[in-house]
């Protein structure tokens, strides 16, 4: 995935499915491009790993609403 670094700085990306696969890769791409990233997934463990990777890349990641719902 290619994310423009010039168009992402100062913006917020809300990524669902960020616990694995394409969602995790997308969150990382936005983070590396300078966006603040909010990660959400039903897998609390997976999204925490994804947020760690994004935070280490930029310091601009947070987890929102992770965990299963009935």
Buried (B, 14 or more C-beta within 10 A) or exposed (E): EEBEEEEBEEEEBEBBBBBBEEBBBBBBBBBBBBBBBBBBBBBEEBBBBBBEBBBEBBEBBEBBEBEEEE
